[in-house]
Amino acid sequence: MTPASELTERRELPARREQVTQKVRIGGKRTLYMSVHADEHPGELFLRVKGRDCTSETIALYDILARLTSLALQYGAPLAQVAGMLHQTKFEPCGPVLDHSRIKFCTSIPDFIGRHLLIEFCGREELAHVREVAG
């Protein structure tokens, strides 16, 4: 086990930082609000889920997922590796994605999160269902 003293130092984020929030509806069952630190190398993620079947446990688990992801990024974990662990997970709710310009289907909420991060921050254009319009 690596002693705490050998861990990479935690990247300190500025006290005031921009966030980009994306709202999507997944599988007609859940609404996800995902806010990502608007930086070339994001260090913070916030997740909020809503839906008729959302329990306090579900809401808390997505909050913990966001906190752990943020912490991993702040300690230097590669975003592509973190997002890759989320991408292609499969469980309910899944299905059509509404209100995202490039992602139209996901196999779970974590799959959507991973796919979004990989497309937006890691240049993984092959994961987008809709190509970005050059402008």
VENMO-V299717 format. One record per pair of residues at least 12 apart in sequence whose ideal C-beta (glycine too) atoms are under 7 Angstrom apart, sorted by the first residue. I is the first residue (numbers start at 1). GAP is how many residues later the second one is. Records with the same first field share a line. If there is no record, write none. Layout:
I->GAP / GAP
This chain:
7->68
8->67 / 68
10->64 / 65
11->32 / 63
13->24 / 30 / 31
17->20
18->20
19->16 / 17 / 18 / 19
20->15 / 16 / 18
21->12 / 13 / 14
22->12 / 78 / 94
23->76
24->73 / 74 / 75 / 76 / 88
25->73 / 74
26->67 / 69 / 71 / 80 / 83 / 86
27->66 / 67 / 68 / 69
28->67
29->22 / 24 / 64
30->19 / 20 / 21 / 24 / 63 / 79
31->19 / 20
32->15 / 17 / 77 / 80
33->15
34->13 / 79 / 82
41->38
42->31 / 37 / 79
43->27 / 30 / 31
44->26
45->21 / 24 / 25
46->20
47->15 / 16 / 18 / 19
49->13 / 60
69->13
79->38 / 42 / 43
80->38 / 42
83->31 / 34 / 35 / 39
84->30 / 34
86->24 / 25 / 27 / 28
87->24 / 27 / 28 / 31
88->19 / 23
89->18 / 19 / 21 / 22
90->17 / 18
91->17
93->16
94->12 / 13 / 14
97->15
101->29
102->17 / 26 / 27 / 28 / 30
103->12 / 13 / 25 / 26
104->25 / 26
105->24
115->12
